[in-house]
Amino acid sequence: MLEQLLNNFFIKCEYIRDNVKMSKEYKEINECEGRIFDKLKKALDGEQLELFEKYADTTADLSAEENVSCFTAGLKAGFCLVIDLLNG
C-alpha cells in the first residue's frame, strides 16, 4: 500500500519538477549532459545511434529506479521515526 501511495502521489515527475528546487550544480551538469548527448547523436549513425539511444534510455531508467528506491527507504525511515516518537 505504501508503495502504491508513493507511486501515485509522491513520485510524479510533475510534482518533482514543480516543487523541488534543483541546485546550481545540478543545472550545470544537466546542461553539460545535454550538450554531450547532442554531439554524440550527430556523430553516430544507424545501428550505433540506435544502440546508444537504448543505452541512454536504460541508464536513465536505472537512475530513476535508484532514486525512487532511495526516496522510498527514506520515507519509510521517516514514518518509523514519527511512529516511534508518537508512541513514546
PDB file of N, CA, C and O in Angstrom:
ATOM      1  N   MET A   1       0.826  -1.198   0.000  1.00  0.00           N
ATOM      2  CA  MET A   1       0.000   0.000   0.000  1.00  0.00           C
ATOM      3  C   MET A   1       0.871   1.263   0.000  1.00  0.00           C
ATOM      4  O   MET A   1       0.578   2.221  -0.716  1.00  0.00           O
ATOM      5  N   LEU A   2       1.939   1.261   0.802  1.00  0.00           N
ATOM      6  CA  LEU A   2       2.823   2.423   0.841  1.00  0.00           C
ATOM      7  C   LEU A   2       3.444   2.674  -0.526  1.00  0.00           C
ATOM      8  O   LEU A   2       3.535   3.813  -0.983  1.00  0.00           O
ATOM      9  N   GLU A   3       3.871   1.588  -1.170  1.00  0.00           N
ATOM     10  CA  GLU A   3       4.475   1.746  -2.493  1.00  0.00           C
ATOM     11  C   GLU A   3       3.479   2.340  -3.486  1.00  0.00           C
ATOM     12  O   GLU A   3       3.840   3.195  -4.294  1.00  0.00           O
ATOM     13  N   GLN A   4       2.225   1.888  -3.424  1.00  0.00           N
ATOM     14  CA  GLN A   4       1.197   2.425  -4.321  1.00  0.00           C
ATOM     15  C   GLN A   4       0.959   3.906  -4.033  1.00  0.00           C
ATOM     16  O   GLN A   4       0.797   4.707  -4.953  1.00  0.00           O
ATOM     17  N   LEU A   5       0.940   4.259  -2.759  1.00  0.00           N
ATOM     18  CA  LEU A   5       0.771   5.663  -2.378  1.00  0.00           C
ATOM     19  C   LEU A   5       1.906   6.512  -2.932  1.00  0.00           C
ATOM     20  O   LEU A   5       1.683   7.592  -3.480  1.00  0.00           O
ATOM     21  N   LEU A   6       3.130   6.003  -2.780  1.00  0.00           N
ATOM     22  CA  LEU A   6       4.286   6.730  -3.292  1.00  0.00           C
ATOM     23  C   LEU A   6       4.227   6.887  -4.796  1.00  0.00           C
ATOM     24  O   LEU A   6       4.471   7.970  -5.328  1.00  0.00           O
ATOM     25  N   ASN A   7       3.899   5.798  -5.483  1.00  0.00           N
ATOM     26  CA  ASN A   7       3.853   5.842  -6.943  1.00  0.00           C
ATOM     27  C   ASN A   7       2.761   6.759  -7.446  1.00  0.00           C
ATOM     28  O   ASN A   7       2.927   7.402  -8.483  1.00  0.00           O
ATOM     29  N   ASN A   8       1.646   6.837  -6.736  1.00  0.00           N
ATOM     30  CA  ASN A   8       0.504   7.629  -7.209  1.00  0.00           C
ATOM     31  C   ASN A   8       0.527   9.072  -6.737  1.00  0.00           C
ATOM     32  O   ASN A   8      -0.136   9.918  -7.338  1.00  0.00           O
ATOM     33  N   PHE A   9       1.262   9.377  -5.689  1.00  0.00           N
ATOM     34  CA  PHE A   9       1.201  10.731  -5.160  1.00  0.00           C
ATOM     35  C   PHE A   9       2.557  11.420  -5.088  1.00  0.00           C
ATOM     36  O   PHE A   9       2.721  12.508  -5.640  1.00  0.00           O
ATOM     37  N   PHE A  10       3.511  10.824  -4.436  1.00  0.00           N
ATOM     38  CA  PHE A  10       4.768  11.497  -4.165  1.00  0.00           C
ATOM     39  C   PHE A  10       5.729  11.512  -5.346  1.00  0.00           C
ATOM     40  O   PHE A  10       6.413  12.512  -5.566  1.00  0.00           O
ATOM     41  N   ILE A  11       5.796  10.429  -6.110  1.00  0.00           N
ATOM     42  CA  ILE A  11       6.827  10.297  -7.133  1.00  0.00           C
ATOM     43  C   ILE A  11       6.262  10.563  -8.523  1.00  0.00           C
ATOM     44  O   ILE A  11       6.342   9.699  -9.397  1.00  0.00           O
ATOM     45  N   LYS A  12       5.722  11.686  -8.730  1.00  0.00           N
ATOM     46  CA  LYS A  12       5.271  12.096 -10.054  1.00  0.00           C
ATOM     47  C   LYS A  12       6.247  13.141 -10.573  1.00  0.00           C
ATOM     48  O   LYS A  12       6.642  14.050  -9.843  1.00  0.00           O
ATOM     49  N   CYS A  13       6.627  13.010 -11.817  1.00  0.00           N
ATOM     50  CA  CYS A  13       7.573  13.962 -12.396  1.00  0.00           C
ATOM     51  C   CYS A  13       7.073  15.389 -12.252  1.00  0.00           C
ATOM     52  O   CYS A  13       7.854  16.306 -11.999  1.00  0.00           O
ATOM     53  N   GLU A  14       5.776  15.573 -12.415  1.00  0.00           N
ATOM     54  CA  GLU A  14       5.212  16.917 -12.313  1.00  0.00           C
ATOM     55  C   GLU A  14       5.408  17.471 -10.905  1.00  0.00           C
ATOM     56  O   GLU A  14       5.711  18.652 -10.734  1.00  0.00           O
ATOM     57  N   TYR A  15       5.237  16.625  -9.910  1.00  0.00           N
ATOM     58  CA  TYR A  15       5.416  17.059  -8.519  1.00  0.00           C
ATOM     59  C   TYR A  15       6.854  17.491  -8.289  1.00  0.00           C
ATOM     60  O   TYR A  15       7.113  18.552  -7.720  1.00  0.00           O
ATOM     61  N   ILE A  16       7.777  16.667  -8.731  1.00  0.00           N
ATOM     62  CA  ILE A  16       9.188  16.979  -8.537  1.00  0.00           C
ATOM     63  C   ILE A  16       9.560  18.248  -9.290  1.00  0.00           C
ATOM     64  O   ILE A  16      10.202  19.140  -8.735  1.00  0.00           O
ATOM     65  N   ARG A  17       9.155  18.328 -10.558  1.00  0.00           N
ATOM     66  CA  ARG A  17       9.500  19.499 -11.368  1.00  0.00           C
ATOM     67  C   ARG A  17       8.934  20.781 -10.772  1.00  0.00           C
ATOM     68  O   ARG A  17       9.583  21.826 -10.807  1.00  0.00           O
ATOM     69  N   ASP A  18       7.719  20.701 -10.224  1.00  0.00           N
ATOM     70  CA  ASP A  18       7.053  21.902  -9.726  1.00  0.00           C
ATOM     71  C   ASP A  18       7.426  22.269  -8.293  1.00  0.00           C
ATOM     72  O   ASP A  18       7.259  23.423  -7.897  1.00  0.00           O
ATOM     73  N   ASN A  19       7.930  21.314  -7.504  1.00  0.00           N
ATOM     74  CA  ASN A  19       8.104  21.566  -6.079  1.00  0.00           C
ATOM     75  C   ASN A  19       9.513  21.367  -5.537  1.00  0.00           C
ATOM     76  O   ASN A  19       9.782  21.719  -4.389  1.00  0.00           O
ATOM     77  N   VAL A  20      10.410  20.814  -6.331  1.00  0.00           N
ATOM     78  CA  VAL A  20      11.770  20.582  -5.846  1.00  0.00           C
ATOM     79  C   VAL A  20      12.712  21.520  -6.591  1.00  0.00           C
ATOM     80  O   VAL A  20      12.782  21.508  -7.820  1.00  0.00           O
ATOM     81  N   LYS A  21      13.433  22.332  -5.824  1.00  0.00           N
ATOM     82  CA  LYS A  21      14.378  23.259  -6.434  1.00  0.00           C
ATOM     83  C   LYS A  21      15.703  22.541  -6.658  1.00  0.00           C
ATOM     84  O   LYS A  21      16.312  22.036  -5.714  1.00  0.00           O
ATOM     85  N   MET A  22      16.139  22.500  -7.891  1.00  0.00           N
ATOM     86  CA  MET A  22      17.399  21.848  -8.218  1.00  0.00           C
ATOM     87  C   MET A  22      18.548  22.831  -7.979  1.00  0.00           C
ATOM     88  O   MET A  22      18.396  24.036  -8.183  1.00  0.00           O
ATOM     89  N   SER A  23      19.690  22.310  -7.549  1.00  0.00           N
ATOM     90  CA  SER A  23      20.840  23.140  -7.246  1.00  0.00           C
ATOM     91  C   SER A  23      21.468  23.694  -8.526  1.00  0.00           C
ATOM     92  O   SER A  23      21.192  23.227  -9.631  1.00  0.00           O
ATOM     93  N   LYS A  24      22.309  24.691  -8.343  1.00  0.00           N
ATOM     94  CA  LYS A  24      23.053  25.278  -9.462  1.00  0.00           C
ATOM     95  C   LYS A  24      23.924  24.213 -10.117  1.00  0.00           C
ATOM     96  O   LYS A  24      24.018  24.144 -11.342  1.00  0.00           O
ATOM     97  N   GLU A  25      24.559  23.381  -9.291  1.00  0.00           N
ATOM     98  CA  GLU A  25      25.423  22.318  -9.809  1.00  0.00           C
ATOM     99  C   GLU A  25      24.626  21.329 -10.661  1.00  0.00           C
ATOM    100  O   GLU A  25      25.082  20.903 -11.722  1.00  0.00           O
ATOM    101  N   TYR A  26      23.438  20.973 -10.189  1.00  0.00           N
ATOM    102  CA  TYR A  26      22.592  20.057 -10.950  1.00  0.00           C
ATOM    103  C   TYR A  26      22.265  20.639 -12.324  1.00  0.00           C
ATOM    104  O   TYR A  26      22.348  19.950 -13.340  1.00  0.00           O
ATOM    105  N   LYS A  27      21.897  21.903 -12.335  1.00  0.00           N
ATOM    106  CA  LYS A  27      21.541  22.544 -13.603  1.00  0.00           C
ATOM    107  C   LYS A  27      22.725  22.580 -14.563  1.00  0.00           C
ATOM    108  O   LYS A  27      22.567  22.341 -15.761  1.00  0.00           O
ATOM    109  N   GLU A  28      23.916  22.880 -14.033  1.00  0.00           N
ATOM    110  CA  GLU A  28      25.112  22.914 -14.881  1.00  0.00           C
ATOM    111  C   GLU A  28      25.431  21.524 -15.446  1.00  0.00           C
ATOM    112  O   GLU A  28      25.741  21.391 -16.630  1.00  0.00           O
ATOM    113  N   ILE A  29      25.356  20.506 -14.610  1.00  0.00           N
ATOM    114  CA  ILE A  29      25.628  19.144 -15.064  1.00  0.00           C
ATOM    115  C   ILE A  29      24.579  18.701 -16.081  1.00  0.00           C
ATOM    116  O   ILE A  29      24.908  18.049 -17.072  1.00  0.00           O
ATOM    117  N   ASN A  30      23.336  19.050 -15.840  1.00  0.00           N
ATOM    118  CA  ASN A  30      22.260  18.685 -16.759  1.00  0.00           C
ATOM    119  C   ASN A  30      22.471  19.316 -18.135  1.00  0.00           C
ATOM    120  O   ASN A  30      22.274  18.660 -19.158  1.00  0.00           O
ATOM    121  N   GLU A  31      22.870  20.589 -18.159  1.00  0.00           N
ATOM    122  CA  GLU A  31      23.136  21.262 -19.428  1.00  0.00           C
ATOM    123  C   GLU A  31      24.324  20.630 -20.152  1.00  0.00           C
ATOM    124  O   GLU A  31      24.288  20.451 -21.370  1.00  0.00           O
ATOM    125  N   CYS A  32      25.374  20.292 -19.407  1.00  0.00           N
ATOM    126  CA  CYS A  32      26.553  19.644 -19.981  1.00  0.00           C
ATOM    127  C   CYS A  32      26.175  18.285 -20.573  1.00  0.00           C
ATOM    128  O   CYS A  32      26.597  17.941 -21.677  1.00  0.00           O
ATOM    129  N   GLU A  33      25.390  17.532 -19.842  1.00  0.00           N
ATOM    130  CA  GLU A  33      24.942  16.228 -20.329  1.00  0.00           C
ATOM    131  C   GLU A  33      24.164  16.378 -21.636  1.00  0.00           C
ATOM    132  O   GLU A  33      24.341  15.588 -22.564  1.00  0.00           O
ATOM    133  N   GLY A  34      23.319  17.374 -21.703  1.00  0.00           N
ATOM    134  CA  GLY A  34      22.551  17.618 -22.918  1.00  0.00           C
ATOM    135  C   GLY A  34      23.440  17.944 -24.110  1.00  0.00           C
ATOM    136  O   GLY A  34      23.202  17.462 -25.217  1.00  0.00           O
ATOM    137  N   ARG A  35      24.460  18.760 -23.885  1.00  0.00           N
ATOM    138  CA  ARG A  35      25.382  19.103 -24.973  1.00  0.00           C
ATOM    139  C   ARG A  35      26.146  17.867 -25.461  1.00  0.00           C
ATOM    140  O   ARG A  35      26.295  17.660 -26.665  1.00  0.00           O
ATOM    141  N   ILE A  36      26.620  17.060 -24.529  1.00  0.00           N
ATOM    142  CA  ILE A  36      27.344  15.841 -24.912  1.00  0.00           C
ATOM    143  C   ILE A  36      26.429  14.879 -25.654  1.00  0.00           C
ATOM    144  O   ILE A  36      26.823  14.289 -26.661  1.00  0.00           O
ATOM    145  N   PHE A  37      25.217  14.723 -25.162  1.00  0.00           N
ATOM    146  CA  PHE A  37      24.243  13.839 -25.809  1.00  0.00           C
ATOM    147  C   PHE A  37      23.989  14.291 -27.248  1.00  0.00           C
ATOM    148  O   PHE A  37      23.976  13.473 -28.168  1.00  0.00           O
ATOM    149  N   ASP A  38      23.791  15.577 -27.433  1.00  0.00           N
ATOM    150  CA  ASP A  38      23.541  16.104 -28.782  1.00  0.00           C
ATOM    151  C   ASP A  38      24.733  15.869 -29.708  1.00  0.00           C
ATOM    152  O   ASP A  38      24.548  15.512 -30.871  1.00  0.00           O
ATOM    153  N   LYS A  39      25.956  16.064 -29.205  1.00  0.00           N
ATOM    154  CA  LYS A  39      27.152  15.818 -30.023  1.00  0.00           C
ATOM    155  C   LYS A  39      27.262  14.354 -30.413  1.00  0.00           C
ATOM    156  O   LYS A  39      27.582  14.033 -31.557  1.00  0.00           O
ATOM    157  N   LEU A  40      26.998  13.472 -29.464  1.00  0.00           N
ATOM    158  CA  LEU A  40      27.073  12.037 -29.766  1.00  0.00           C
ATOM    159  C   LEU A  40      26.026  11.628 -30.792  1.00  0.00           C
ATOM    160  O   LEU A  40      26.304  10.825 -31.683  1.00  0.00           O
ATOM    161  N   LYS A  41      24.834  12.173 -30.669  1.00  0.00           N
ATOM    162  CA  LYS A  41      23.777  11.839 -31.638  1.00  0.00           C
ATOM    163  C   LYS A  41      24.177  12.246 -33.051  1.00  0.00           C
ATOM    164  O   LYS A  41      23.850  11.549 -34.012  1.00  0.00           O
ATOM    165  N   LYS A  42      24.878  13.365 -33.185  1.00  0.00           N
ATOM    166  CA  LYS A  42      25.315  13.816 -34.504  1.00  0.00           C
ATOM    167  C   LYS A  42      26.462  12.968 -35.032  1.00  0.00           C
ATOM    168  O   LYS A  42      26.587  12.776 -36.242  1.00  0.00           O
ATOM    169  N   ALA A  43      27.303  12.460 -34.130  1.00  0.00           N
ATOM    170  CA  ALA A  43      28.486  11.701 -34.543  1.00  0.00           C
ATOM    171  C   ALA A  43      28.168  10.247 -34.892  1.00  0.00           C
ATOM    172  O   ALA A  43      28.908   9.613 -35.644  1.00  0.00           O
ATOM    173  N   LEU A  44      27.078   9.722 -34.349  1.00  0.00           N
ATOM    174  CA  LEU A  44      26.736   8.319 -34.579  1.00  0.00           C
ATOM    175  C   LEU A  44      25.671   8.199 -35.657  1.00  0.00           C
ATOM    176  O   LEU A  44      24.898   9.128 -35.892  1.00  0.00           O
ATOM    177  N   ASP A  45      25.642   7.045 -36.306  1.00  0.00           N
ATOM    178  CA  ASP A  45      24.592   6.830 -37.302  1.00  0.00           C
ATOM    179  C   ASP A  45      24.150   5.369 -37.280  1.00  0.00           C
ATOM    180  O   ASP A  45      24.866   4.493 -36.793  1.00  0.00           O
ATOM    181  N   GLY A  46      22.969   5.129 -37.810  1.00  0.00           N
ATOM    182  CA  GLY A  46      22.453   3.783 -37.975  1.00  0.00           C
ATOM    183  C   GLY A  46      22.386   2.990 -36.690  1.00  0.00           C
ATOM    184  O   GLY A  46      21.801   3.428 -35.700  1.00  0.00           O
ATOM    185  N   GLU A  47      22.998   1.805 -36.720  1.00  0.00           N
ATOM    186  CA  GLU A  47      22.954   0.882 -35.586  1.00  0.00           C
ATOM    187  C   GLU A  47      23.636   1.461 -34.348  1.00  0.00           C
ATOM    188  O   GLU A  47      23.199   1.219 -33.223  1.00  0.00           O
ATOM    189  N   GLN A  48      24.712   2.230 -34.560  1.00  0.00           N
ATOM    190  CA  GLN A  48      25.419   2.841 -33.428  1.00  0.00           C
ATOM    191  C   GLN A  48      24.501   3.813 -32.679  1.00  0.00           C
ATOM    192  O   GLN A  48      24.452   3.813 -31.449  1.00  0.00           O
ATOM    193  N   LEU A  49      23.777   4.641 -33.440  1.00  0.00           N
ATOM    194  CA  LEU A  49      22.870   5.608 -32.834  1.00  0.00           C
ATOM    195  C   LEU A  49      21.755   4.895 -32.086  1.00  0.00           C
ATOM    196  O   LEU A  49      21.408   5.285 -30.971  1.00  0.00           O
ATOM    197  N   GLU A  50      21.198   3.866 -32.682  1.00  0.00           N
ATOM    198  CA  GLU A  50      20.121   3.108 -32.047  1.00  0.00           C
ATOM    199  C   GLU A  50      20.610   2.464 -30.749  1.00  0.00           C
ATOM    200  O   GLU A  50      19.911   2.507 -29.736  1.00  0.00           O
ATOM    201  N   LEU A  51      21.798   1.871 -30.774  1.00  0.00           N
ATOM    202  CA  LEU A  51      22.367   1.247 -29.582  1.00  0.00           C
ATOM    203  C   LEU A  51      22.656   2.289 -28.501  1.00  0.00           C
ATOM    204  O   LEU A  51      22.399   2.053 -27.321  1.00  0.00           O
ATOM    205  N   PHE A  52      23.190   3.435 -28.908  1.00  0.00           N
ATOM    206  CA  PHE A  52      23.473   4.498 -27.951  1.00  0.00           C
ATOM    207  C   PHE A  52      22.191   5.001 -27.295  1.00  0.00           C
ATOM    208  O   PHE A  52      22.160   5.204 -26.081  1.00  0.00           O
ATOM    209  N   GLU A  53      21.141   5.203 -28.076  1.00  0.00           N
ATOM    210  CA  GLU A  53      19.878   5.688 -27.530  1.00  0.00           C
ATOM    211  C   GLU A  53      19.282   4.674 -26.552  1.00  0.00           C
ATOM    212  O   GLU A  53      18.740   5.059 -25.516  1.00  0.00           O
ATOM    213  N   LYS A  54      19.378   3.384 -26.873  1.00  0.00           N
ATOM    214  CA  LYS A  54      18.895   2.353 -25.953  1.00  0.00           C
ATOM    215  C   LYS A  54      19.706   2.380 -24.661  1.00  0.00           C
ATOM    216  O   LYS A  54      19.147   2.262 -23.570  1.00  0.00           O
ATOM    217  N   TYR A  55      21.026   2.535 -24.786  1.00  0.00           N
ATOM    218  CA  TYR A  55      21.886   2.615 -23.605  1.00  0.00           C
ATOM    219  C   TYR A  55      21.509   3.829 -22.757  1.00  0.00           C
ATOM    220  O   TYR A  55      21.375   3.713 -21.538  1.00  0.00           O
ATOM    221  N   ALA A  56      21.340   4.969 -23.379  1.00  0.00           N
ATOM    222  CA  ALA A  56      20.997   6.185 -22.639  1.00  0.00           C
ATOM    223  C   ALA A  56      19.645   6.027 -21.937  1.00  0.00           C
ATOM    224  O   ALA A  56      19.493   6.439 -20.787  1.00  0.00           O
ATOM    225  N   ASP A  57      18.669   5.436 -22.620  1.00  0.00           N
ATOM    226  CA  ASP A  57      17.355   5.213 -22.006  1.00  0.00           C
ATOM    227  C   ASP A  57      17.449   4.260 -20.821  1.00  0.00           C
ATOM    228  O   ASP A  57      16.837   4.492 -19.778  1.00  0.00           O
ATOM    229  N   THR A  58      18.214   3.191 -20.987  1.00  0.00           N
ATOM    230  CA  THR A  58      18.369   2.213 -19.911  1.00  0.00           C
ATOM    231  C   THR A  58      19.074   2.827 -18.716  1.00  0.00           C
ATOM    232  O   THR A  58      18.694   2.577 -17.572  1.00  0.00           O
ATOM    233  N   THR A  59      20.090   3.625 -18.972  1.00  0.00           N
ATOM    234  CA  THR A  59      20.817   4.296 -17.888  1.00  0.00           C
ATOM    235  C   THR A  59      19.891   5.261 -17.144  1.00  0.00           C
ATOM    236  O   THR A  59      19.929   5.330 -15.915  1.00  0.00           O
ATOM    237  N   ALA A  60      19.076   5.993 -17.866  1.00  0.00           N
ATOM    238  CA  ALA A  60      18.133   6.921 -17.234  1.00  0.00           C
ATOM    239  C   ALA A  60      17.099   6.162 -16.415  1.00  0.00           C
ATOM    240  O   ALA A  60      16.761   6.577 -15.307  1.00  0.00           O
ATOM    241  N   ASP A  61      16.593   5.054 -16.949  1.00  0.00           N
ATOM    242  CA  ASP A  61      15.620   4.244 -16.212  1.00  0.00           C
ATOM    243  C   ASP A  61      16.226   3.691 -14.931  1.00  0.00           C
ATOM    244  O   ASP A  61      15.583   3.695 -13.881  1.00  0.00           O
ATOM    245  N   LEU A  62      17.459   3.216 -15.019  1.00  0.00           N
ATOM    246  CA  LEU A  62      18.143   2.669 -13.850  1.00  0.00           C
ATOM    247  C   LEU A  62      18.340   3.750 -12.785  1.00  0.00           C
ATOM    248  O   LEU A  62      18.125   3.503 -11.599  1.00  0.00           O
ATOM    249  N   SER A  63      18.741   4.919 -13.202  1.00  0.00           N
ATOM    250  CA  SER A  63      18.935   6.026 -12.273  1.00  0.00           C
ATOM    251  C   SER A  63      17.619   6.422 -11.605  1.00  0.00           C
ATOM    252  O   SER A  63      17.585   6.700 -10.407  1.00  0.00           O
ATOM    253  N   ALA A  64      16.553   6.447 -12.373  1.00  0.00           N
ATOM    254  CA  ALA A  64      15.236   6.794 -11.827  1.00  0.00           C
ATOM    255  C   ALA A  64      14.797   5.762 -10.793  1.00  0.00           C
ATOM    256  O   ALA A  64      14.293   6.124  -9.730  1.00  0.00           O
ATOM    257  N   GLU A  65      14.985   4.489 -11.097  1.00  0.00           N
ATOM    258  CA  GLU A  65      14.607   3.437 -10.151  1.00  0.00           C
ATOM    259  C   GLU A  65      15.430   3.532  -8.871  1.00  0.00           C
ATOM    260  O   GLU A  65      14.904   3.322  -7.778  1.00  0.00           O
ATOM    261  N   GLU A  66      16.708   3.844  -8.997  1.00  0.00           N
ATOM    262  CA  GLU A  66      17.570   4.005  -7.829  1.00  0.00           C
ATOM    263  C   GLU A  66      17.073   5.164  -6.965  1.00  0.00           C
ATOM    264  O   GLU A  66      17.025   5.052  -5.740  1.00  0.00           O
ATOM    265  N   ASN A  67      16.707   6.268  -7.598  1.00  0.00           N
ATOM    266  CA  ASN A  67      16.210   7.430  -6.861  1.00  0.00           C
ATOM    267  C   ASN A  67      14.903   7.112  -6.145  1.00  0.00           C
ATOM    268  O   ASN A  67      14.706   7.522  -5.001  1.00  0.00           O
ATOM    269  N   VAL A  68      14.009   6.384  -6.813  1.00  0.00           N
ATOM    270  CA  VAL A  68      12.736   6.003  -6.197  1.00  0.00           C
ATOM    271  C   VAL A  68      12.993   5.104  -4.993  1.00  0.00           C
ATOM    272  O   VAL A  68      12.371   5.272  -3.944  1.00  0.00           O
ATOM    273  N   SER A  69      13.907   4.152  -5.143  1.00  0.00           N
ATOM    274  CA  SER A  69      14.220   3.243  -4.034  1.00  0.00           C
ATOM    275  C   SER A  69      14.785   4.001  -2.837  1.00  0.00           C
ATOM    276  O   SER A  69      14.396   3.744  -1.697  1.00  0.00           O
ATOM    277  N   CYS A  70      15.694   4.928  -3.089  1.00  0.00           N
ATOM    278  CA  CYS A  70      16.283   5.724  -2.004  1.00  0.00           C
ATOM    279  C   CYS A  70      15.234   6.609  -1.345  1.00  0.00           C
ATOM    280  O   CYS A  70      15.198   6.721  -0.120  1.00  0.00           O
ATOM    281  N   PHE A  71      14.393   7.229  -2.135  1.00  0.00           N
ATOM    282  CA  PHE A  71      13.336   8.082  -1.599  1.00  0.00           C
ATOM    283  C   PHE A  71      12.376   7.260  -0.751  1.00  0.00           C
ATOM    284  O   PHE A  71      11.994   7.679   0.341  1.00  0.00           O
ATOM    285  N   THR A  72      11.985   6.091  -1.251  1.00  0.00           N
ATOM    286  CA  THR A  72      11.059   5.219  -0.532  1.00  0.00           C
ATOM    287  C   THR A  72      11.661   4.780   0.797  1.00  0.00           C
ATOM    288  O   THR A  72      10.983   4.803   1.825  1.00  0.00           O
ATOM    289  N   ALA A  73      12.931   4.381   0.781  1.00  0.00           N
ATOM    290  CA  ALA A  73      13.596   3.966   2.018  1.00  0.00           C
ATOM    291  C   ALA A  73      13.650   5.117   3.021  1.00  0.00           C
ATOM    292  O   ALA A  73      13.420   4.915   4.213  1.00  0.00           O
ATOM    293  N   GLY A  74      13.950   6.319   2.541  1.00  0.00           N
ATOM    294  CA  GLY A  74      13.993   7.484   3.417  1.00  0.00           C
ATOM    295  C   GLY A  74      12.635   7.821   3.995  1.00  0.00           C
ATOM    296  O   GLY A  74      12.518   8.179   5.167  1.00  0.00           O
ATOM    297  N   LEU A  75      11.611   7.704   3.168  1.00  0.00           N
ATOM    298  CA  LEU A  75      10.256   7.993   3.625  1.00  0.00           C
ATOM    299  C   LEU A  75       9.809   6.966   4.661  1.00  0.00           C
ATOM    300  O   LEU A  75       9.182   7.324   5.659  1.00  0.00           O
ATOM    301  N   LYS A  76      10.124   5.705   4.434  1.00  0.00           N
ATOM    302  CA  LYS A  76       9.784   4.658   5.407  1.00  0.00           C
ATOM    303  C   LYS A  76      10.501   4.914   6.727  1.00  0.00           C
ATOM    304  O   LYS A  76       9.903   4.778   7.795  1.00  0.00           O
ATOM    305  N   ALA A  77      11.770   5.281   6.661  1.00  0.00           N
ATOM    306  CA  ALA A  77      12.522   5.581   7.881  1.00  0.00           C
ATOM    307  C   ALA A  77      11.889   6.762   8.619  1.00  0.00           C
ATOM    308  O   ALA A  77      11.782   6.758   9.845  1.00  0.00           O
ATOM    309  N   GLY A  78      11.477   7.764   7.857  1.00  0.00           N
ATOM    310  CA  GLY A  78      10.813   8.924   8.459  1.00  0.00           C
ATOM    311  C   GLY A  78       9.501   8.549   9.123  1.00  0.00           C
ATOM    312  O   GLY A  78       9.205   9.014  10.223  1.00  0.00           O
ATOM    313  N   PHE A  79       8.707   7.706   8.458  1.00  0.00           N
ATOM    314  CA  PHE A  79       7.444   7.251   9.045  1.00  0.00           C
ATOM    315  C   PHE A  79       7.703   6.467  10.326  1.00  0.00           C
ATOM    316  O   PHE A  79       6.998   6.650  11.318  1.00  0.00           O
ATOM    317  N   CYS A  80       8.718   5.587  10.314  1.00  0.00           N
ATOM    318  CA  CYS A  80       9.058   4.803  11.509  1.00  0.00           C
ATOM    319  C   CYS A  80       9.475   5.717  12.653  1.00  0.00           C
ATOM    320  O   CYS A  80       9.095   5.492  13.801  1.00  0.00           O
ATOM    321  N   LEU A  81      10.253   6.743  12.342  1.00  0.00           N
ATOM    322  CA  LEU A  81      10.679   7.694  13.354  1.00  0.00           C
ATOM    323  C   LEU A  81       9.483   8.415  13.962  1.00  0.00           C
ATOM    324  O   LEU A  81       9.400   8.559  15.181  1.00  0.00           O
ATOM    325  N   VAL A  82       8.570   8.863  13.131  1.00  0.00           N
ATOM    326  CA  VAL A  82       7.380   9.576  13.615  1.00  0.00           C
ATOM    327  C   VAL A  82       6.545   8.660  14.496  1.00  0.00           C
ATOM    328  O   VAL A  82       6.071   9.068  15.556  1.00  0.00           O
ATOM    329  N   ILE A  83       6.367   7.409  14.049  1.00  0.00           N
ATOM    330  CA  ILE A  83       5.568   6.470  14.857  1.00  0.00           C
ATOM    331  C   ILE A  83       6.244   6.213  16.192  1.00  0.00           C
ATOM    332  O   ILE A  83       5.579   6.189  17.227  1.00  0.00           O
ATOM    333  N   ASP A  84       7.575   6.017  16.182  1.00  0.00           N
ATOM    334  CA  ASP A  84       8.296   5.811  17.446  1.00  0.00           C
ATOM    335  C   ASP A  84       8.158   7.021  18.368  1.00  0.00           C
ATOM    336  O   ASP A  84       7.961   6.871  19.573  1.00  0.00           O
ATOM    337  N   LEU A  85       8.261   8.212  17.798  1.00  0.00           N
ATOM    338  CA  LEU A  85       8.142   9.414  18.614  1.00  0.00           C
ATOM    339  C   LEU A  85       6.736   9.582  19.185  1.00  0.00           C
ATOM    340  O   LEU A  85       6.571  10.014  20.326  1.00  0.00           O
ATOM    341  N   LEU A  86       5.729   9.241  18.392  1.00  0.00           N
ATOM    342  CA  LEU A  86       4.345   9.352  18.853  1.00  0.00           C
ATOM    343  C   LEU A  86       4.021   8.305  19.920  1.00  0.00           C
ATOM    344  O   LEU A  86       3.218   8.555  20.820  1.00  0.00           O
ATOM    345  N   ASN A  87       4.644   7.140  19.815  1.00  0.00           N
ATOM    346  CA  ASN A  87       4.374   6.080  20.782  1.00  0.00           C
ATOM    347  C   ASN A  87       5.212   6.215  22.063  1.00  0.00           C
ATOM    348  O   ASN A  87       5.014   5.485  23.034  1.00  0.00           O
ATOM    349  N   GLY A  88       6.136   7.152  22.035  1.00  0.00           N
ATOM    350  CA  GLY A  88       6.937   7.443  23.219  1.00  0.00           C
ATOM    351  C   GLY A  88       7.992   6.436  23.424  1.00  0.00           C
ATOM    352  O   GLY A  88       8.760   6.534  24.382  1.00  0.00           O
TER     353      GLY A  88
END
